[in-house]
Each structure stands twice: as C-alpha cells, then as structure tokens.
Amino acid sequence: MAMKTKYALFLLTLFLISGCISSNTGKQFSGFWEGPHPANKDKKFYIHLTLHHDTIAAEGFWTDRHFYTEHFRVDSVSVHDDSIRFFIPNWNCFYLGKLSGNQMLKGGFSCKNEAFDSVNLHKNNGAEIYLTEAKPGCQKSNYQYKYRVPTATKDGIPTGRFQSKNNSLFVDSLVPEIIQNKYGRLNSFLVIKDGKLICEEYFYGYTRDDLHPIESSTKSITSLLIGIARDKGMIGNLQEPLYKIFPQFPELKKGQYQKITIENLLTMTSGYEPEYKPYLDNDRLAFSLTRKLIQQPGKGFIYDGGNPEILGAVLKAKTGVYAEEWAQKYLFDPLGITHYDWHLYRNHGYPCMGGSLALLPRDMAKIGMMVLNEGEYNHQQVVSKQWIKESTSMKTTTNSPGDNYAYLWWDIYLHSGKKNYKTIWANGLGSQFIYIIPELKTVIVTTGHNYEFDSWAITKGISKYLYLLDN
C-alpha cells in the first residue's frame, strides 16, 4: 500500500474515537492555517479555526498576492488529541491533519474517487489583517478609530486637516461604520474637499501603493480619452456612423446597423444585445461589432460591455495608437499617473476598455479632481471644459429610477439631509467608485472587494452623512 494511503488511513482511524476538545488542544488549533494553490504560487487558501467553548468552528478564504479574493465554507470540524478533520463542501473533500509542533498541520485531502493528496498547512496568524480585520485590533471591544491627517507625498495631491467640525464629523461617523463592515468589504476610502485630501484610509492590509482594479470605472476613463481625441480634432461629429469608421465590416452597412453612431456607444443606446464580458471572445472587436441588435439604435439605454470596446477601436482608428498609449501621453502623464496596469484581457493589441484598468486610489482621486475642476489639473487644461460639461451631463434615462447616464459617466443625485446633491459618478462593480459632487467641491473615492456583498451599499452610507460636508 502506498505511503500516502497508509497515512490517510491512519489519520482517519483517529476520528473513530469521539472526544471533547480541551481548551489546551483548542488553543493549539486556533488561528489561520495557510495552504498552497495547486498551480499558482501567488494564490493561497487559509483555514481559520476558532475555539468556542469545547467546539471548533472554521471558515475558509482564498487570497491572491495575500489579498482576499473569496470566502468558502468549512464544515464538520472534528478534533481528537493532536489531530483534526474538516470537510470543504465546494471541493467535496475532507482534510485530515496531525499537529507537527505548533506551526504545522501535517496531512492532506481525501476526495471521493481521487488519491490522497498530501498538503501540509502552516500557521500564519499574520493573515488576519488581510482577511478578517479592517484595521489592526478593530475587533476588540475597546477599539476606537483615530483620524490621521493624510500623508503628503510627491504625487502632487495637497493634503490637509478638516476645515470644519462638520467635515470631521462626516469622517468620524462614516469611517468607523466602514471598519465595522456595515458597507461590505471596502479596501480604501478617500475624501478630497476644497482641493485637499482630508481623509485617506485603507483597510484589510491595503496601502496607498497597492494597485486596485477599478472595474467598470474604466468606462469613464474611456469617455475622457474620446474627449481628448475630440478636443484635438481627431474625432469630429459624434453622429458619425460606425460603418464609415470600420469599412472592413460590411455588416455595419446593413439594416439598423448603419444607424449606430459614436454617440450611441457613449450613451449605451447602440441597441446591441448586452454582453458584459466581450473580452472573453477571441476577436473582441469583431464580436462586439457584429452582435445581434435587439432594439433600434438610439431608442433606449441598454448597459453593455461591448460599447466601450468598440470605442477603443474608434480611438485607434482615429488617432493611430491604442488607447493605453493615448492615455499615457494625454491623460496619465499630465495627471502624474505613473503606476497602473492595463494588461488584463488585452486582445489583438487593444486594452479592455470596459473594466480591466488597475489604478492607485490616489490616482483615481486625481481623475475626480480634474473632472471637478472642469478638465484642469495642476494649472494645465487636460480635457476641455466643453467636453467635461458635455460628457457628464444627462443624456438618457436608465433602467434604475433616478440613475441617469451621460457619456460613460453616471448622472445621479445623492439625497442627504434635506437636499439632493448632483453627482458625477464612475461606477465599478465591487465598490470601485469615484463620486464627484460639484456643489460641495468634493471628490470621494472608494475601492473594495464587494463582489459577494452589495457593491453599492457605501453609496447609502455616504448619502447618510454627506450633508455634513455642506458648509
């Protein structure tokens, strides 16, 4: 019999004997136990074991480069002496392990119809800050949030203290609720008021130096890039039909396709059958352009991931360069954005325009500040005032009452106190948001991992206290 099988049977026999868990044994097992991904060294899983009286509870986490990505169930935890067994329903596997010292569980997975897989788990309680603690020690009963003035760096963003008690109350009311997980799993929260960064908080181990995917907020960046091309005369009439731009696709001259314009793409009124992941297709541009139409172009709003992908190709056709090169020269460099990643889902040279850009939260704030200042940043007109006004003004209603749409920006109102505050909003799944509130001279940035929670919960929290910034 193979040694792996012998060891598995040995471990299994330990659980034929039932017994209670002593507090001593429980303490040995309590904590975070780290295991490897079978194919990717950057990914790890963790089993978090916690002692409750004479029983042990467990939960599981996946991480990528030590940051949380997913939660999974762990059931049927059994302990006897220095050995443990638990079941992971998603994998349909039991883990059987035996303590080796205080820092290792030596064992492996027993899965139906599979050979025993040896996997040792190593204790790593340092993972707590990335997985369950928004701030170090925040789960203790005596924890209190302490505000700190944002650090001034060389990135060009002015920092400062609160200008009023109400500004302080806004942060001191909302940030503790974020830490308490009332709005899901947020990774950053930044507030710019009157041109100064007055709040900069990171959670779950994130720092200002960690790139964060901004998901569909990438679409709003696409809008800015189209605007810059228009400012430079490379894109003229937004009513230009697509068939004139892409003559290599004769389908666009047929039927309703010939009515689709650049503006239809910007307003999500192209009429295409919605496709949220066109970047998975082998030829993203061909797929996006030749999809089925389900309504007449211009008739109404249909949120669609393919529209910005086509706009990326419009940009290439009009300027001669791909969107990333265009962005670096005419948007990122003027804003001092030097650290970003736009390689995910690149297709035939085209970066994914619908949701693959990763930025630093401070750089998201710069974009918000530039839009708030009508296209100007650091005394330079990056985007024309005309395009900022045109691209952020309501163009069509959407499927969500009160949430209107402009040119790849959302046009919404946040109700707070007794007022409605007009807000320009870049909206990315998982709480990747830029809120631009002109009346309050305020920009708010959030990033998060709210894919398993309500992505938009933080909007309710901001609305709850936003009136405090009205001074």
Helices and strands as residue ranges (DSSP letters): H 3-13, G 14-16, H 23-29, E 31-36, E 43-52, E 55-64, E 67-73, E 75-80, E 83-88, E 93-99, E 104-111, E 117-118, E 121-123, G 125-127, H 128-131, H 165-179, E 186-193, E 196-202, E 212-213, H 217-231, H 242-245, G 250-253, G 255-259, H 262-266, G 278-280, H 284-289, H 306-319, H 323-327, I 328-332, H 333-335, E 358-359, H 361-372, E 376-377, E 380-381, H 385-391, E 396-397, E 404-405, E 410-416, E 419-428, E 432-437, G 438-440, E 442-448, H 457-465, G 466-469
